[in-house]
């Protein structure tokens, strides 16, 4: 399944919804998490892709643009960078602190305070 497609996103959301470990670790996270994946030749991504969901329940999700006022956390990065994070080749905290992934809206403390859920989220997205 090709990364950053709607099919991939829907499969990832289904896995997140049904993953007991993610659901337990995500208790209290309660945020709309939005990703903007920037086009990148390295990742064979010819256009920007956006998607997001309510974490941890995943009962609200969207594939496409969303008004920034309607989300709590916005993360933005090149397709190749996010692909490296989702595959476990690059640490998400390091990518954030080095600026490879930009926190466009929201609190870094909220992400790092829920690191167990964030790490499980990344593992699941990388496994799809």
PyMOL commands that set and color helices and strands:
alter all, ss='L'
color gray80, all
select helices_A, chain A and resi 6-18+20-25+68-70+79-86+92-97+108-113+115-127
alter helices_A, ss='H'
color red, helices_A
select strands_A, chain A and resi 31-38+49-55+61-63+73-78+101-105
alter strands_A, ss='S'
color yellow, strands_A
deselect
rebuild
show_as cartoon
